[in-house]
Amino acid sequence: PRYSDLNLIHSLFMDSVIENPSEVSIESSLGRTKYVIGLATTVLSEAYVEGKTIVIDDLSDPDKFNNLSERKFLPLQRPHILFSEFYEENKSSNNT
């Protein structure tokens, strides 16, 4: 997650390993991951092809997300989860 809010990601995935993208190749990372989070990145397309769950980061840069949404950005046309929905769902389940 190069451009995503790492503190927010770490707060959601406390029990998971969050890889440093400068230390792990995309191929290695995709091979062992369940969720791929990003916004305007080619790794979302690679994750889609690999059958991974795509999480679109609509929280770290909402203006950019809205712009891409208006322009019908391809990953938004494919099956995905919005990070905001994922965040709310997991935040509420952690509070129960």
A tleap script that builds the chain and sets N, CA, C and O, in Angstrom:
source leaprc.protein.ff14SB
mol = sequence {
  NPRO ARG TYR SER ASP LEU ASN LEU ILE HIE
  SER LEU PHE MET ASP SER VAL ILE GLU ASN
  PRO SER GLU VAL SER ILE GLU SER SER LEU
  GLY ARG THR LYS TYR VAL ILE GLY LEU ALA
  THR THR VAL LEU SER GLU ALA TYR VAL GLU
  GLY LYS THR ILE VAL ILE ASP ASP LEU SER
  ASP PRO ASP LYS PHE ASN ASN LEU SER GLU
  ARG LYS PHE LEU PRO LEU GLN ARG PRO HIE
  ILE LEU PHE SER GLU PHE TYR GLU GLU ASN
  LYS SER SER ASN ASN CTHR
}
set mol.1.N position { 0.829 -1.206 0.000 }
set mol.1.CA position { 0.000 0.000 0.000 }
set mol.1.C position { 0.864 1.256 0.000 }
set mol.1.O position { 1.023 1.894 1.041 }
set mol.2.N position { 1.415 1.614 -1.136 }
set mol.2.CA position { 2.344 2.740 -1.214 }
set mol.2.C position { 1.714 4.071 -0.817 }
set mol.2.O position { 2.324 4.843 -0.076 }
set mol.3.N position { 0.518 4.348 -1.292 }
set mol.3.CA position { -0.072 5.671 -1.102 }
set mol.3.C position { -1.264 5.662 -0.161 }
set mol.3.O position { -1.925 6.687 0.008 }
set mol.4.N position { -1.543 4.546 0.440 }
set mol.4.CA position { -2.661 4.463 1.379 }
set mol.4.C position { -2.208 4.886 2.768 }
set mol.4.O position { -1.012 4.926 3.060 }
set mol.5.N position { -3.157 5.194 3.603 }
set mol.5.CA position { -2.878 5.597 4.979 }
set mol.5.C position { -2.480 4.352 5.778 }
set mol.5.O position { -3.340 3.578 6.199 }
set mol.6.N position { -1.183 4.165 5.981 }
set mol.6.CA position { -0.686 2.951 6.637 }
set mol.6.C position { -1.173 2.815 8.075 }
set mol.6.O position { -1.402 1.698 8.539 }
set mol.7.N position { -1.335 3.915 8.782 }
set mol.7.CA position { -1.841 3.826 10.155 }
set mol.7.C position { -3.257 3.268 10.173 }
set mol.7.O position { -3.601 2.451 11.028 }
set mol.8.N position { -4.069 3.711 9.233 }
set mol.8.CA position { -5.435 3.212 9.136 }
set mol.8.C position { -5.440 1.727 8.775 }
set mol.8.O position { -6.207 0.951 9.345 }
set mol.9.N position { -4.608 1.343 7.853 }
set mol.9.CA position { -4.516 -0.063 7.448 }
set mol.9.C position { -4.050 -0.925 8.612 }
set mol.9.O position { -4.621 -1.984 8.874 }
set mol.10.N position { -3.023 -0.477 9.303 }
set mol.10.CA position { -2.523 -1.247 10.451 }
set mol.10.C position { -3.568 -1.365 11.559 }
set mol.10.O position { -3.629 -2.384 12.246 }
set mol.11.N position { -4.388 -0.332 11.737 }
set mol.11.CA position { -5.404 -0.408 12.783 }
set mol.11.C position { -6.475 -1.452 12.453 }
set mol.11.O position { -7.077 -2.036 13.354 }
set mol.12.N position { -6.703 -1.677 11.180 }
set mol.12.CA position { -7.697 -2.670 10.762 }
set mol.12.C position { -7.146 -4.083 10.727 }
set mol.12.O position { -7.839 -5.044 11.058 }
set mol.13.N position { -5.909 -4.193 10.326 }
set mol.13.CA position { -5.303 -5.512 10.127 }
set mol.13.C position { -4.217 -5.771 11.162 }
set mol.13.O position { -3.098 -6.150 10.816 }
set mol.14.N position { -4.551 -5.568 12.424 }
set mol.14.CA position { -3.565 -5.697 13.493 }
set mol.14.C position { -2.935 -7.080 13.543 }
set mol.14.O position { -1.761 -7.215 13.889 }
set mol.15.N position { -3.698 -8.103 13.204 }
set mol.15.CA position { -3.190 -9.469 13.289 }
set mol.15.C position { -2.594 -9.956 11.974 }
set mol.15.O position { -2.264 -11.134 11.840 }
set mol.16.N position { -2.455 -9.060 11.007 }
set mol.16.CA position { -1.952 -9.436 9.691 }
set mol.16.C position { -0.597 -8.799 9.427 }
set mol.16.O position { -0.208 -7.825 10.072 }
set mol.17.N position { 0.099 -9.363 8.479 }
set mol.17.CA position { 1.369 -8.800 8.048 }
set mol.17.C position { 1.083 -7.806 6.929 }
set mol.17.O position { 0.479 -8.162 5.918 }
set mol.18.N position { 1.509 -6.578 7.105 }
set mol.18.CA position { 1.387 -5.558 6.068 }
set mol.18.C position { 2.784 -5.405 5.464 }
set mol.18.O position { 3.720 -4.962 6.129 }
set mol.19.N position { 2.900 -5.778 4.202 }
set mol.19.CA position { 4.211 -5.788 3.566 }
set mol.19.C position { 4.648 -4.391 3.152 }
set mol.19.O position { 3.830 -3.544 2.794 }
set mol.20.N position { 5.944 -4.175 3.207 }
set mol.20.CA position { 6.539 -2.950 2.712 }
set mol.20.C position { 6.768 -3.139 1.213 }
set mol.20.O position { 7.553 -4.004 0.825 }
set mol.21.N position { 6.102 -2.353 0.355 }
set mol.21.CA position { 6.198 -2.573 -1.082 }
set mol.21.C position { 7.594 -2.368 -1.659 }
set mol.21.O position { 7.875 -2.828 -2.766 }
set mol.22.N position { 8.466 -1.690 -0.933 }
set mol.22.CA position { 9.827 -1.520 -1.441 }
set mol.22.C position { 10.715 -2.719 -1.088 }
set mol.22.O position { 11.858 -2.802 -1.538 }
set mol.23.N position { 10.186 -3.646 -0.280 }
set mol.23.CA position { 10.979 -4.810 0.128 }
set mol.23.C position { 10.475 -6.131 -0.451 }
set mol.23.O position { 11.173 -7.143 -0.369 }
set mol.24.N position { 9.267 -6.138 -1.038 }
set mol.24.CA position { 8.664 -7.374 -1.521 }
set mol.24.C position { 8.199 -7.156 -2.958 }
set mol.24.O position { 7.580 -6.136 -3.260 }
set mol.25.N position { 8.492 -8.101 -3.841 }
set mol.25.CA position { 8.046 -7.976 -5.229 }
set mol.25.C position { 6.533 -8.158 -5.309 }
set mol.25.O position { 5.931 -8.805 -4.451 }
set mol.26.N position { 5.932 -7.593 -6.330 }
set mol.26.CA position { 4.498 -7.728 -6.529 }
set mol.26.C position { 4.119 -9.192 -6.678 }
set mol.26.O position { 3.111 -9.635 -6.127 }
set mol.27.N position { 4.919 -9.940 -7.419 }
set mol.27.CA position { 4.623 -11.355 -7.648 }
set mol.27.C position { 4.596 -12.133 -6.338 }
set mol.27.O position { 3.678 -12.917 -6.095 }
set mol.28.N position { 5.603 -11.917 -5.495 }
set mol.28.CA position { 5.653 -12.607 -4.203 }
set mol.28.C position { 4.485 -12.200 -3.321 }
set mol.28.O position { 3.855 -13.043 -2.680 }
set mol.29.N position { 4.203 -10.922 -3.292 }
set mol.29.CA position { 3.128 -10.416 -2.451 }
set mol.29.C position { 1.776 -10.984 -2.884 }
set mol.29.O position { 1.008 -11.458 -2.047 }
set mol.30.N position { 1.485 -10.938 -4.173 }
set mol.30.CA position { 0.204 -11.454 -4.668 }
set mol.30.C position { 0.058 -12.949 -4.417 }
set mol.30.O position { -1.045 -13.446 -4.186 }
set mol.31.N position { 1.167 -13.650 -4.463 }
set mol.31.CA position { 1.116 -15.090 -4.261 }
set mol.31.C position { 0.678 -15.499 -2.871 }
set mol.31.O position { 0.175 -16.607 -2.683 }
set mol.32.N position { 0.861 -14.627 -1.895 }
set mol.32.CA position { 0.558 -15.013 -0.514 }
set mol.32.C position { -0.437 -14.088 0.190 }
set mol.32.O position { -0.519 -14.083 1.418 }
set mol.33.N position { -1.185 -13.313 -0.578 }
set mol.33.CA position { -2.117 -12.385 0.045 }
set mol.33.C position { -3.564 -12.746 -0.236 }
set mol.33.O position { -3.866 -13.459 -1.193 }
set mol.34.N position { -4.442 -12.253 0.598 }
set mol.34.CA position { -5.877 -12.440 0.409 }
set mol.34.C position { -6.513 -11.161 -0.127 }
set mol.34.O position { -7.335 -11.211 -1.042 }
set mol.35.N position { -6.138 -10.022 0.438 }
set mol.35.CA position { -6.681 -8.726 0.048 }
set mol.35.C position { -5.596 -7.870 -0.580 }
set mol.35.O position { -4.450 -7.875 -0.132 }
set mol.36.N position { -5.968 -7.132 -1.625 }
set mol.36.CA position { -5.056 -6.166 -2.234 }
set mol.36.C position { -5.741 -4.809 -2.150 }
set mol.36.O position { -6.841 -4.623 -2.671 }
set mol.37.N position { -5.077 -3.862 -1.488 }
set mol.37.CA position { -5.659 -2.536 -1.308 }
set mol.37.C position { -4.875 -1.511 -2.109 }
set mol.37.O position { -3.646 -1.544 -2.154 }
set mol.38.N position { -5.598 -0.612 -2.733 }
set mol.38.CA position { -4.973 0.450 -3.505 }
set mol.38.C position { -6.043 1.328 -4.116 }
set mol.38.O position { -7.239 1.122 -3.906 }
set mol.39.N position { -5.589 2.315 -4.878 }
set mol.39.CA position { -6.536 3.188 -5.564 }
set mol.39.C position { -6.197 3.219 -7.046 }
set mol.39.O position { -6.800 2.479 -7.824 }
set mol.40.N position { -5.273 4.034 -7.447 }
set mol.40.CA position { -4.920 4.141 -8.864 }
set mol.40.C position { -3.604 3.407 -9.095 }
set mol.40.O position { -2.559 4.032 -9.274 }
set mol.41.N position { -3.662 2.091 -9.090 }
set mol.41.CA position { -2.453 1.297 -9.218 }
set mol.41.C position { -2.714 0.070 -10.082 }
set mol.41.O position { -3.796 -0.515 -10.036 }
set mol.42.N position { -1.727 -0.309 -10.856 }
set mol.42.CA position { -1.875 -1.474 -11.734 }
set mol.42.C position { -1.968 -2.767 -10.947 }
set mol.42.O position { -2.436 -3.774 -11.479 }
set mol.43.N position { -1.539 -2.766 -9.706 }
set mol.43.CA position { -1.596 -3.997 -8.909 }
set mol.43.C position { -3.046 -4.448 -8.702 }
set mol.43.O position { -3.290 -5.633 -8.472 }
set mol.44.N position { -4.002 -3.534 -8.778 }
set mol.44.CA position { -5.408 -3.930 -8.652 }
set mol.44.C position { -5.828 -4.815 -9.828 }
set mol.44.O position { -6.576 -5.776 -9.651 }
set mol.45.N position { -5.347 -4.487 -11.018 }
set mol.45.CA position { -5.645 -5.321 -12.185 }
set mol.45.C position { -4.947 -6.664 -12.073 }
set mol.45.O position { -5.530 -7.697 -12.403 }
set mol.46.N position { -3.720 -6.660 -11.617 }
set mol.46.CA position { -2.991 -7.915 -11.426 }
set mol.46.C position { -3.688 -8.778 -10.376 }
set mol.46.O position { -3.783 -9.995 -10.535 }
set mol.47.N position { -4.169 -8.157 -9.316 }
set mol.47.CA position { -4.878 -8.892 -8.265 }
set mol.47.C position { -6.170 -9.493 -8.809 }
set mol.47.O position { -6.517 -10.627 -8.478 }
set mol.48.N position { -6.872 -8.744 -9.632 }
set mol.48.CA position { -8.105 -9.235 -10.236 }
set mol.48.C position { -7.832 -10.489 -11.062 }
set mol.48.O position { -8.551 -11.482 -10.947 }
set mol.49.N position { -6.804 -10.441 -11.885 }
set mol.49.CA position { -6.432 -11.591 -12.723 }
set mol.49.C position { -6.055 -12.792 -11.861 }
set mol.49.O position { -6.340 -13.933 -12.224 }
set mol.50.N position { -5.414 -12.538 -10.721 }
set mol.50.CA position { -4.988 -13.609 -9.813 }
set mol.50.C position { -6.123 -14.112 -8.912 }
set mol.50.O position { -5.926 -15.046 -8.135 }
set mol.51.N position { -7.300 -13.503 -9.011 }
set mol.51.CA position { -8.443 -13.948 -8.212 }
set mol.51.C position { -8.420 -13.479 -6.766 }
set mol.51.O position { -9.062 -14.089 -5.912 }
set mol.52.N position { -7.696 -12.412 -6.478 }
set mol.52.CA position { -7.626 -11.869 -5.117 }
set mol.52.C position { -8.780 -10.912 -4.863 }
set mol.52.O position { -9.387 -10.404 -5.806 }
set mol.53.N position { -9.085 -10.664 -3.604 }
set mol.53.CA position { -10.109 -9.698 -3.234 }
set mol.53.C position { -9.524 -8.299 -3.355 }
set mol.53.O position { -8.501 -7.989 -2.745 }
set mol.54.N position { -10.182 -7.456 -4.147 }
set mol.54.CA position { -9.722 -6.086 -4.372 }
set mol.54.C position { -10.419 -5.159 -3.385 }
set mol.54.O position { -11.642 -5.180 -3.249 }
set mol.55.N position { -9.625 -4.351 -2.704 }
set mol.55.CA position { -10.147 -3.336 -1.786 }
set mol.55.C position { -9.713 -1.982 -2.348 }
set mol.55.O position { -8.521 -1.678 -2.391 }
set mol.56.N position { -10.674 -1.178 -2.774 }
set mol.56.CA position { -10.387 0.144 -3.324 }
set mol.56.C position { -10.306 1.131 -2.160 }
set mol.56.O position { -11.245 1.266 -1.376 }
set mol.57.N position { -9.163 1.819 -2.062 }
set mol.57.CA position { -8.933 2.764 -0.966 }
set mol.57.C position { -9.612 4.098 -1.284 }
set mol.57.O position { -9.051 4.943 -1.981 }
set mol.58.N position { -10.804 4.266 -0.771 }
set mol.58.CA position { -11.547 5.512 -0.954 }
set mol.58.C position { -11.373 6.460 0.234 }
set mol.58.O position { -11.997 7.521 0.268 }
set mol.59.N position { -10.538 6.096 1.202 }
set mol.59.CA position { -10.361 6.910 2.407 }
set mol.59.C position { -9.113 7.796 2.384 }
set mol.59.O position { -9.160 8.936 2.844 }
set mol.60.N position { -8.013 7.291 1.860 }
set mol.60.CA position { -6.753 8.033 1.935 }
set mol.60.C position { -6.752 9.293 1.077 }
set mol.60.O position { -6.135 10.292 1.448 }
set mol.61.N position { -7.437 9.259 -0.071 }
set mol.61.CA position { -7.509 10.417 -0.960 }
set mol.61.C position { -8.897 10.463 -1.602 }
set mol.61.O position { -9.057 10.087 -2.763 }
set mol.62.N position { -9.901 10.922 -0.847 }
set mol.62.CA position { -11.281 10.914 -1.343 }
set mol.62.C position { -11.483 11.689 -2.645 }
set mol.62.O position { -12.282 11.279 -3.486 }
set mol.63.N position { -10.772 12.800 -2.821 }
set mol.63.CA position { -10.924 13.578 -4.057 }
set mol.63.C position { -10.466 12.771 -5.271 }
set mol.63.O position { -11.128 12.771 -6.310 }
set mol.64.N position { -9.358 12.101 -5.137 }
set mol.64.CA position { -8.851 11.270 -6.236 }
set mol.64.C position { -9.813 10.111 -6.510 }
set mol.64.O position { -10.086 9.779 -7.664 }
set mol.65.N position { -10.325 9.498 -5.435 }
set mol.65.CA position { -11.297 8.426 -5.598 }
set mol.65.C position { -12.521 8.922 -6.359 }
set mol.65.O position { -12.967 8.270 -7.303 }
set mol.66.N position { -13.066 10.067 -5.959 }
set mol.66.CA position { -14.254 10.616 -6.629 }
set mol.66.C position { -13.975 10.919 -8.095 }
set mol.66.O position { -14.822 10.670 -8.953 }
set mol.67.N position { -12.809 11.447 -8.382 }
set mol.67.CA position { -12.423 11.729 -9.762 }
set mol.67.C position { -12.366 10.444 -10.584 }
set mol.67.O position { -12.887 10.395 -11.698 }
set mol.68.N position { -11.741 9.414 -10.044 }
set mol.68.CA position { -11.647 8.136 -10.750 }
set mol.68.C position { -13.016 7.492 -10.915 }
set mol.68.O position { -13.300 6.874 -11.942 }
set mol.69.N position { -13.848 7.635 -9.918 }
set mol.69.CA position { -15.196 7.085 -9.969 }
set mol.69.C position { -16.012 7.749 -11.085 }
set mol.69.O position { -16.710 7.074 -11.842 }
set mol.70.N position { -15.915 9.060 -11.174 }
set mol.70.CA position { -16.616 9.797 -12.228 }
set mol.70.C position { -16.142 9.396 -13.618 }
set mol.70.O position { -16.916 9.410 -14.574 }
set mol.71.N position { -14.864 9.039 -13.724 }
set mol.71.CA position { -14.298 8.660 -15.029 }
set mol.71.C position { -14.427 7.168 -15.316 }
set mol.71.O position { -13.869 6.674 -16.296 }
set mol.72.N position { -15.163 6.445 -14.463 }
set mol.72.CA position { -15.406 5.005 -14.658 }
set mol.72.C position { -14.106 4.197 -14.688 }
set mol.72.O position { -13.893 3.365 -15.569 }
set mol.73.N position { -13.254 4.461 -13.715 }
set mol.73.CA position { -11.973 3.763 -13.560 }
set mol.73.C position { -12.205 2.258 -13.558 }
set mol.73.O position { -13.047 1.766 -12.806 }
set mol.74.N position { -11.477 1.525 -14.382 }
set mol.74.CA position { -11.725 0.102 -14.607 }
set mol.74.C position { -11.819 -0.738 -13.333 }
set mol.74.O position { -12.769 -1.512 -13.212 }
set mol.75.N position { -10.897 -0.634 -12.381 }
set mol.75.CA position { -11.047 -1.466 -11.171 }
set mol.75.C position { -12.361 -1.237 -10.425 }
set mol.75.O position { -12.840 -2.132 -9.729 }
set mol.76.N position { -12.948 -0.046 -10.565 }
set mol.76.CA position { -14.234 0.217 -9.923 }
set mol.76.C position { -15.388 -0.466 -10.647 }
set mol.76.O position { -16.487 -0.573 -10.103 }
set mol.77.N position { -15.143 -0.926 -11.867 }
set mol.77.CA position { -16.167 -1.636 -12.633 }
set mol.77.C position { -16.116 -3.141 -12.370 }
set mol.77.O position { -17.027 -3.872 -12.757 }
set mol.78.N position { -15.066 -3.595 -11.721 }
set mol.78.CA position { -14.894 -5.012 -11.392 }
set mol.78.C position { -15.359 -5.261 -9.958 }
set mol.78.O position { -15.527 -4.317 -9.185 }
set mol.79.N position { -15.568 -6.528 -9.605 }
set mol.79.CA position { -15.947 -6.818 -8.210 }
set mol.79.C position { -14.884 -6.287 -7.240 }
set mol.79.O position { -13.691 -6.526 -7.421 }
set mol.80.N position { -15.329 -5.575 -6.225 }
set mol.80.CA position { -14.400 -4.983 -5.252 }
set mol.80.C position { -15.140 -4.660 -3.962 }
set mol.80.O position { -16.367 -4.719 -3.885 }
set mol.81.N position { -14.353 -4.320 -2.964 }
set mol.81.CA position { -14.849 -3.826 -1.687 }
set mol.81.C position { -14.292 -2.419 -1.531 }
set mol.81.O position { -13.123 -2.184 -1.837 }
set mol.82.N position { -15.097 -1.491 -1.067 }
set mol.82.CA position { -14.561 -0.168 -0.738 }
set mol.82.C position { -13.924 -0.229 0.644 }
set mol.82.O position { -14.471 -0.837 1.564 }
set mol.83.N position { -12.776 0.399 0.779 }
set mol.83.CA position { -12.065 0.391 2.050 }
set mol.83.C position { -12.924 0.989 3.155 }
set mol.83.O position { -12.874 0.521 4.293 }
set mol.84.N position { -13.715 2.022 2.840 }
set mol.84.CA position { -14.571 2.641 3.853 }
set mol.84.C position { -15.589 1.641 4.391 }
set mol.84.O position { -15.853 1.619 5.593 }
set mol.85.N position { -16.166 0.815 3.519 }
set mol.85.CA position { -17.133 -0.196 3.956 }
set mol.85.C position { -16.440 -1.282 4.763 }
set mol.85.O position { -16.950 -1.723 5.793 }
set mol.86.N position { -15.288 -1.706 4.294 }
set mol.86.CA position { -14.498 -2.725 4.982 }
set mol.86.C position { -14.101 -2.214 6.364 }
set mol.86.O position { -14.168 -2.946 7.352 }
set mol.87.N position { -13.689 -0.954 6.419 }
set mol.87.CA position { -13.276 -0.333 7.678 }
set mol.87.C position { -14.437 -0.287 8.670 }
set mol.87.O position { -14.287 -0.695 9.822 }
set mol.88.N position { -15.593 0.208 8.226 }
set mol.88.CA position { -16.756 0.309 9.112 }
set mol.88.C position { -17.205 -1.062 9.601 }
set mol.88.O position { -17.518 -1.237 10.779 }
set mol.89.N position { -17.234 -2.030 8.695 }
set mol.89.CA position { -17.660 -3.383 9.059 }
set mol.89.C position { -16.729 -3.998 10.106 }
set mol.89.O position { -17.189 -4.601 11.076 }
set mol.90.N position { -15.435 -3.843 9.907 }
set mol.90.CA position { -14.471 -4.427 10.828 }
set mol.90.C position { -14.336 -3.623 12.116 }
set mol.90.O position { -14.052 -4.187 13.173 }
set mol.91.N position { -14.536 -2.325 12.034 }
set mol.91.CA position { -14.496 -1.497 13.239 }
set mol.91.C position { -15.650 -1.853 14.158 }
set mol.91.O position { -15.475 -1.974 15.370 }
set mol.92.N position { -16.840 -2.020 13.572 }
set mol.92.CA position { -17.997 -2.360 14.410 }
set mol.92.C position { -17.904 -3.780 14.959 }
set mol.92.O position { -18.350 -4.033 16.078 }
set mol.93.N position { -17.336 -4.707 14.198 }
set mol.93.CA position { -17.211 -6.082 14.707 }
set mol.93.C position { -16.137 -6.176 15.795 }
set mol.93.O position { -16.191 -7.071 16.638 }
set mol.94.N position { -15.173 -5.269 15.784 }
set mol.94.CA position { -14.157 -5.237 16.837 }
set mol.94.C position { -14.692 -4.610 18.113 }
set mol.94.O position { -14.136 -4.821 19.191 }
set mol.95.N position { -15.771 -3.836 17.998 }
set mol.95.CA position { -16.361 -3.180 19.176 }
set mol.95.C position { -17.442 -4.025 19.847 }
set mol.95.O position { -17.967 -3.637 20.890 }
set mol.96.N position { -17.778 -5.174 19.261 }
set mol.96.CA position { -18.824 -6.024 19.855 }
set mol.96.C position { -18.241 -7.050 20.774 }
set mol.96.O position { -18.977 -7.846 21.357 }
savepdb mol mol.pdb
quit
